[in-house]
Amino acid sequence: MSRINDVGGMAGFPPVVEEPDEPPFHADWEAHVFALNGALIKRGVYDLDEFRDAQERLPVQQYLAASYYERWFAAITTLLAEKGVATPEELAGDEHGH
């Protein structure tokens, strides 16, 4: 079974356009997600294969609508819930200040 991340050769996707001298991160939160992922892998919370799999299991619409680091963050939160590190409610945060 092919997953949405395996789009090589599929029709309907535009070519990848490289940005000259593209910075590694376009916003501070991206650097934080990168660092968080590295720390969680180093601590043994999950491994790189699990991280990749969590990204590939994202719903197709979410995967396609998300940026690179948005997919990383979604995978991290999925794995933290699946591993019992945090509840989905804790990961969603408290939007009402309680």
HULINHU-V482217 format. One record per pair of residues at least 24 apart in sequence whose ideal C-beta (glycine too) atoms are under 6 Angstrom apart, sorted by the first residue. I is the first residue (numbers start at 1). J is the second residue. Records with the same first field share a line. If there is no record, write none. Layout:
BEGIN
I=J  J
END
This chain:
BEGIN
3=56
4=60  63
5=56
30=69
33=69  72  73
37=76
46=79
51=75
54=78  79
END
